[in-house]
Structure formats: C-alpha cells, structure tokens
Amino acid sequence: MPMLISDKTQTECPACGTALRDGEVICSVCQKRAGDDYQPLDMVRSSYHLHGVMAAGTRSDELAELFPPDNKNTAAQIAWASFVFSLVPFLGILFVPVTLFSSAAGYVAQIRRPAIGGGASAAFSFCLSFAVTGFQVLLWWLLYIVPELAPVV
C-alpha cells in the first residue's frame, strides 16, 4: 500500500537527498541537520551514518591537540608563506629576505599582543630560512661552477 504524503511541503537533505518534512530538523537516514550547507564529504559521512558522531574513544580536547592553535598574526602567516616560496630552487632566494623580515615582525607582534598567537610559527620560519639560504647559495654556486667542470673538446 503506497504511503500518502500529506500536503506538507518537503525539502531534501543536503547530504543524502532524503525527503524531509516540515517539522524535521535532523535527517532520519544520515543524521545531518537540515539547515546545514552541503560539505564535500557529506556523501561519505551519510553512507557511514557519521553525521554528528565523533570517532570512538576520542574527546574534543584530544582533537584540539592535533591542530595548531589559532594564528591571527598576519605577519607570521606571511612569514610562513614566504618561507614555503623560498623553497623553490634558484628563484626562492628572493623570498628569504621577506621571510626574515616578516618573521621578525610576526614574533614582535606576538610578544606585544599574545592573544593573536603565531610566535612559534614566526620563530620556526626565521630559523629555517637560514638553512634555505645555505641551500640556495649552494644551488647558485653549482650553477656557476658546473660549466667550468666540463671537459674542453
């Protein structure tokens, strides 16, 4: 016997597409909240019924330890980005001074306003930029010396 649907309007669950009636807040199939937007992994979560379920044996404070603290320090973020760009062979040497300057500014900003964070990231990018400088100088030296090592024919 087919189910008769009342004259209530229906919407679809953003994750699994199940028809939701007007009064429903949570999907009965995948447990996703009806007002939430679609997220890229919703299909996977809905297939395993994992919406709103935390992994077994994990606490929220354990999950917080996996992620770095909030970094609202713009100078430290610029320092890390310029450090990553300085890893490009040969042209990366142009980003080393930017890394040094912005990481020093980020560290000073974190000392003045500890709530913004980012001091560890700034110090880390400052220290690593010296190693990258050595590597970049080695690459430029090899670029200069290799043609001289070729045998004369």
ABEGO torsion letter per residue (X at the ends): XBBBBBABBBBBBAAAGBBBBAABABBAAAGBBAABBBBAAAAAAAAAGABGBBBBGBBAAAAAAABBBBBABAAAAAAAAAAAAAABBGAAAAAAAAAAAAAAAAAAAAAABAAAEGAAAAAAAAAAAAAAAAAAAAAAAAAAAAAAABBBX
